[in-house]
């Protein structure tokens, strides 16, 4: 019998449906037989006939009598009814692992974010965990991922125990990070007319996510970060950016690199935002290659950066002298994206 939180007894049998072990996560789970005192039988991999059933998933069918939803008989779905099942270990205790750090992996959540991840040329999902009530509606989204990606299905109560908190969106993805890009190569690949955003000391994940979202919305070619900025692939930053970190290239300066020198070497004019900036944003004409430099709230940009860049201000009413850095990025990028286009339609 299930316990009060809806978790099945640890002695109850675990139903397993597995269509392949090409994913590192699935291979690891297949080889791991026991977690604590909870024995997990090694799953038998069924031999499925190839083909596509009209109107359903293009993945090979597993068990047409699975009860996670109508579409499950047509997809590679792995039913999970034990929160301690080792195959979903990467999804366990999400918040605690956020704080501890995920090294070369990331967790993404929500349908909108996973849509961006599915289209990303650089990032991929290594496993999905989806609430059973959402499986059928997300059939088209699941099909966009590699057919070898394990898709785990769990009831809402079980999924909440796995994650360690109520996961209302009911959609999680575990992925591996792409190899980091260098600032030099990223700038070299920008088009002749380009916008880039350069961040210094941004330690708040909401702000990082907001800047990435604005940069993607207004056509920036890249985001560059100094060594002290927080991680754009932190779960909350990904969520706030609605997945922009998966679609917008970014790179981090090494500690020995000179940001202003590198920007100049690639033909970018550095526009440093500051309440005391010499030029008003509204009067600024867009350079062909513009780098928008933003600093942390409070201290702002380092003096060594301000002294070597063109400083720009956003005039404000009353005694206010600054905006949130994410809001500032939106105002500046909108102006630069559409500067000189007054009256145009398209």
C-alpha positions in Angstrom: 0.0 0.0 0.0 1.2 3.5 -0.7 2.3 5.7 2.2 0.6 9.1 3.0 2.6 11.0 0.5 1.6 8.6 -2.3 4.9 6.8 -2.5 4.6 3.1 -3.0 6.0 0.6 -0.6 9.7 0.0 -1.1 9.0 -3.7 -1.2 6.5 -3.4 -4.0 7.5 -4.5 -7.5 8.7 -1.8 -9.9 7.3 -1.9 -13.4 10.1 -1.1 -16.0 9.8 -0.5 -19.7 13.0 0.2 -21.4 13.7 0.5 -25.2 17.4 0.9 -25.3 20.5 1.9 -23.4 22.3 4.2 -25.8 22.0 7.1 -23.3 24.7 7.4 -20.6 21.9 7.9 -18.0 20.0 4.8 -19.1 23.2 2.7 -19.3 24.3 3.7 -15.8 20.8 3.0 -14.4 20.8 -0.4 -16.1 24.0 -1.4 -14.5 23.0 -0.1 -11.0 20.9 -2.9 -9.4 20.4 -1.7 -5.8 19.9 1.6 -4.1 20.1 1.4 -0.3 17.7 -1.3 1.0 15.5 -1.1 -2.1 16.3 -3.9 -4.6 15.8 -3.0 -8.2 15.6 -5.8 -10.7 17.7 -5.5 -13.8 15.1 -4.7 -16.6 14.7 -7.0 -19.5 15.0 -5.0 -22.8 12.0 -6.0 -25.0 12.6 -6.5 -28.7 10.2 -4.1 -30.3 9.1 -4.2 -33.9 10.1 -1.1 -35.8 7.5 1.2 -37.3 5.2 4.1 -36.7 1.6 3.9 -35.7 -0.5 6.5 -37.5 -1.4 9.5 -35.3 1.0 8.7 -32.5 4.7 8.9 -31.6 7.3 7.8 -34.2 9.2 5.8 -31.6 8.8 2.1 -31.4 6.0 0.8 -29.1 6.8 -0.9 -25.8 3.8 -2.0 -23.9 0.4 -0.9 -25.3 -1.2 -1.5 -21.9 0.8 1.0 -19.9 -1.5 3.3 -17.9 0.4 6.6 -18.1 -1.7 7.9 -21.0 -3.1 7.0 -24.3 0.1 7.8 -26.2 2.4 5.7 -24.0 1.8 2.6 -26.0 3.4 4.3 -28.9 6.5 5.7 -27.3 9.7 4.9 -25.5 8.3 5.6 -22.0 9.8 4.3 -18.8 7.1 4.2 -16.0 8.4 5.1 -12.5 6.4 4.4 -9.4 9.3 4.4 -6.8 11.0 7.7 -6.0 14.1 5.8 -5.1 14.4 4.1 -8.5 18.1 4.6 -9.4 17.3 5.4 -13.0 15.9 8.8 -12.0 18.7 9.6 -9.6 19.8 12.6 -11.6 16.4 14.2 -11.0 16.4 13.7 -7.2 16.6 16.5 -4.7 16.8 19.2 -7.3 17.2 22.2 -5.1 19.9 20.7 -2.9 21.9 19.8 -6.0 21.4 23.3 -7.5 23.2 24.6 -4.4 25.9 22.0 -4.5 26.6 22.5 -8.3 26.1 20.2 -11.2 29.5 20.3 -12.8 29.0 19.4 -16.5 25.2 18.9 -16.4 22.1 21.0 -16.0 18.4 20.7 -15.1 15.8 22.4 -17.2 12.1 22.7 -16.4 8.9 23.6 -18.1 7.4 23.1 -21.5 8.6 26.4 -23.0 12.2 25.8 -22.0 12.2 22.2 -23.3 10.9 23.4 -26.6 14.0 25.6 -26.9 16.3 22.8 -25.7 14.8 20.5 -28.3 15.9 22.9 -31.0 19.3 23.8 -29.6 22.2 23.0 -31.9 24.7 22.8 -28.9 22.8 21.3 -26.0 20.9 18.1 -25.7 18.7 16.3 -23.1 20.1 13.1 -21.7 16.8 12.2 -20.0 13.3 13.6 -19.5 11.0 13.2 -16.4 7.4 14.1 -17.1 4.2 13.9 -15.0 1.9 11.2 -16.3 -1.0 13.7 -16.7 1.0 15.7 -19.2 2.5 12.9 -21.4 -0.3 12.8 -24.0 -0.4 16.6 -24.4 3.4 16.8 -24.8 3.6 14.0 -27.4 4.8 16.4 -30.1 7.5 17.9 -27.8 8.8 14.5 -26.8 9.1 13.5 -30.5 11.5 16.4 -31.1 14.1 14.8 -28.9 16.5 12.0 -29.9 14.6 8.7 -30.0 17.2 7.2 -27.7 16.6 9.8 -25.0 14.9 8.0 -22.0 11.5 9.5 -21.2 10.5 8.7 -17.6 6.9 9.0 -16.5 5.6 9.3 -12.9 2.5 10.3 -11.1 2.5 13.8 -9.7 2.9 12.7 -6.0 5.9 10.5 -6.9 7.4 13.3 -9.1 7.2 15.7 -6.2 9.0 13.3 -3.9 11.7 12.8 -6.5 12.3 16.5 -7.0 12.0 17.3 -3.3 9.4 20.0 -3.8 6.0 20.4 -5.7 7.1 20.4 -9.3 3.9 22.1 -10.7 5.2 22.3 -14.3 5.5 18.6 -14.3 8.3 18.6 -16.9 12.0 18.2 -16.2 15.0 17.5 -18.4 18.5 16.5 -17.4 21.2 17.4 -19.9 25.0 17.6 -20.5 26.7 20.9 -21.1 28.3 21.7 -24.4 32.1 22.3 -24.5 32.7 26.0 -23.6 33.4 28.5 -26.3 36.2 31.0 -26.2 35.5 34.8 -26.3 37.9 35.3 -29.2 36.2 32.6 -31.4 32.7 33.8 -30.5 33.5 37.4 -31.4 35.3 36.4 -34.6 32.1 34.6 -35.7 29.8 37.6 -35.3 28.3 39.2 -38.4 29.5 42.6 -39.6 26.6 44.3 -37.9 26.3 42.8 -34.5 25.2 43.4 -30.9 26.9 41.6 -27.9 26.2 41.9 -24.2 29.1 41.9 -21.8 28.4 41.3 -18.1 30.6 42.1 -15.1 29.9 40.8 -11.6 26.3 39.7 -12.1 25.8 37.3 -9.2 22.0 37.1 -9.3 20.4 34.3 -11.3 17.2 36.2 -12.0 19.2 39.0 -13.5 21.4 36.6 -15.6 18.2 35.0 -16.9 16.5 38.3 -17.6 19.5 39.6 -19.5 19.7 36.5 -21.6 16.0 36.7 -22.4 16.4 40.3 -23.5 19.5 39.6 -25.5 17.7 36.8 -27.4 14.6 39.0 -27.9 16.5 41.9 -29.4 18.8 39.9 -31.7 22.1 39.9 -29.8 24.7 37.7 -31.3 26.3 36.6 -28.0 26.6 37.2 -24.3 30.0 37.5 -22.7 30.6 37.1 -18.9 33.5 38.0 -16.7 34.9 35.3 -14.3 32.7 36.5 -11.4 29.3 36.2 -13.0 27.0 33.4 -12.0 26.1 30.4 -14.1 23.7 31.0 -17.0 22.9 27.2 -16.9 21.8 27.3 -13.3 18.2 25.9 -13.2 16.6 29.2 -12.1 18.6 31.2 -14.7 17.5 28.9 -17.4 13.8 29.2 -16.3 13.9 33.0 -16.1 15.6 33.2 -19.6 12.9 30.8 -21.0 15.7 28.7 -22.4 17.6 31.6 -24.1 20.9 30.2 -22.7 20.3 27.1 -25.0 19.9 29.2 -28.1 22.2 32.2 -27.6 26.0 31.6 -27.6 27.9 32.7 -24.6 31.5 32.6 -23.4 33.4 33.6 -20.2 36.5 35.7 -20.2 39.6 34.1 -18.7 41.1 36.0 -15.8 44.1 37.1 -17.8 42.0 38.4 -20.8 41.4 42.1 -21.3 37.7 42.5 -22.3 38.1 46.0 -23.8 41.1 44.9 -25.8 39.4 41.8 -27.2 36.3 43.8 -28.1 38.4 46.5 -30.0 40.4 43.8 -31.7 37.1 42.5 -33.3 35.8 45.9 -34.2 33.3 46.4 -31.4 32.7 49.7 -29.7 32.2 49.3 -26.0 29.2 51.1 -24.6 29.4 51.2 -20.8 26.1 51.9 -18.9 26.5 54.2 -15.9 24.2 56.7 -14.1 27.0 59.2 -14.7 27.5 58.3 -18.4 28.6 61.1 -20.7 26.1 60.3 -23.5 22.3 59.9 -23.2 21.0 56.6 -24.6 18.3 58.4 -26.5 21.0 60.4 -28.4 23.1 57.4 -29.2 23.6 56.3 -32.8 24.1 52.6 -33.2 27.6 51.5 -34.2 27.8 48.7 -36.6 29.4 46.5 -34.0 28.2 47.4 -30.5 29.1 45.8 -27.2 26.7 46.7 -24.3 28.6 46.6 -21.0 26.6 46.1 -17.8 27.8 45.9 -14.2 26.4 44.6 -10.9 23.7 46.7 -9.2 25.3 49.1 -6.7 29.0 49.2 -7.5 28.3 49.1 -11.3 31.1 48.6 -13.8 34.8 48.7 -12.6 36.6 52.0 -13.0 39.1 50.3 -15.2 36.3 49.4 -17.7 34.5 52.8 -17.5 37.7 54.7 -18.2 38.3 52.9 -21.5 34.8 52.7 -22.9 32.1 55.2 -24.1 29.9 55.8 -21.2 26.1 55.9 -21.7 23.3 56.9 -19.2 19.5 56.5 -19.1 18.0 59.8 -17.8 15.4 59.2 -15.1 12.8 61.2 -13.2 13.1 62.5 -9.7 15.8 61.1 -7.4 16.1 57.7 -9.1 19.4 57.1 -10.7 19.4 53.5 -11.9 17.3 50.5 -13.0 17.6 46.8 -12.4 20.3 45.5 -14.6 18.0 43.1 -16.5 15.6 46.0 -17.1 18.5 48.2 -18.2 19.6 45.6 -20.7 16.1 45.5 -22.3 15.9 49.3 -22.6 19.4 49.6 -24.2 19.1 46.6 -26.5 15.7 47.7 -27.8 17.1 51.1 -28.6 20.1 49.7 -30.3 18.2 47.1 -32.2 15.8 49.7 -33.7 18.0 52.8 -33.8 17.5 54.6 -37.1 14.4 52.6 -38.0 11.8 55.2 -36.9 8.7 54.9 -39.0 9.7 51.6 -40.6 7.4 48.7 -40.6 8.3 45.0 -41.0 
